[in-house]
Amino acid sequence: MIEVTVKSKKTGKVKRGSYSARELLQSNEEDIIDDMTKCDCQPVGETYVVECNCCEEWEEYDLEIKEGAE
């Protein structure tokens, strides 16, 4: 597995994940960032309107990939 770390330049928040080489080869950077920084926003009331801006936290980020993670 290959360890991937993403750090928000806005908040400093860090998320880590592990991917196989095949997963990384079949994905692009945007796919990986989207997967690692998914928001879990819920609709408000019965309106089904989702007011969520957590994705803005990850508009600017640093991505680090480390080979050989156990």
C-alpha positions as CSV (number, residue, x, y, z in Angstrom):
1,M,0.0,0.0,0.0
2,I,1.0,3.6,-0.7
3,E,0.4,6.2,2.0
4,V,-1.2,9.4,0.8
5,T,-1.4,12.6,2.9
6,V,-3.4,15.7,2.1
7,K,-3.1,18.9,4.1
8,S,-5.4,21.9,3.7
9,K,-3.6,25.1,3.2
10,K,-6.5,27.1,4.6
11,T,-7.0,25.2,7.9
12,G,-4.0,23.0,8.3
13,K,-6.2,20.0,8.7
14,V,-4.5,16.7,7.6
15,K,-6.1,13.5,6.2
16,R,-4.4,10.3,5.4
17,G,-5.3,7.3,3.3
18,S,-3.7,4.2,1.8
19,Y,-4.1,3.2,-1.8
20,S,-2.7,0.3,-3.9
21,A,-0.5,1.2,-6.9
22,R,-3.3,0.1,-9.2
23,E,-5.8,2.5,-7.5
24,L,-3.4,5.4,-7.9
25,L,-2.7,4.5,-11.5
26,Q,-6.5,4.3,-12.3
27,S,-7.2,7.7,-10.6
28,N,-6.2,11.2,-11.1
29,E,-5.3,13.7,-8.4
30,E,-8.8,15.2,-8.3
31,D,-10.3,11.8,-7.7
32,I,-8.0,11.1,-4.9
33,I,-8.6,14.4,-3.2
34,D,-12.3,14.1,-3.6
35,D,-12.2,10.6,-2.1
36,M,-10.1,11.6,0.9
37,T,-12.0,14.8,1.7
38,K,-15.6,13.8,1.2
39,C,-18.1,15.9,3.1
40,D,-20.9,14.3,5.0
41,C,-23.4,17.1,4.8
42,Q,-27.0,16.4,5.3
43,P,-30.1,18.2,4.0
44,V,-31.8,20.7,6.3
45,G,-35.3,19.7,7.3
46,E,-37.6,18.4,4.6
47,T,-36.3,20.8,2.0
48,Y,-33.5,18.5,0.7
49,V,-31.4,21.6,0.5
50,V,-27.8,20.9,1.5
51,E,-26.0,23.9,2.9
52,C,-22.4,22.8,3.0
53,N,-19.2,24.5,2.3
54,C,-16.7,22.0,3.8
55,C,-15.3,21.4,0.3
56,E,-14.0,25.0,0.3
57,E,-11.5,23.9,3.0
58,W,-9.8,21.7,0.5
59,E,-9.6,24.1,-2.5
60,E,-5.9,24.6,-1.7
61,Y,-3.9,21.7,-0.5
62,D,-0.6,20.0,-0.3
63,L,-0.5,16.3,-1.5
64,E,2.2,13.9,-0.4
65,I,2.6,10.3,-1.6
66,K,4.9,7.9,0.3
67,E,5.9,4.6,-1.3
68,G,6.5,1.5,0.7
69,A,4.0,2.2,3.5
70,E,3.2,-0.9,5.4
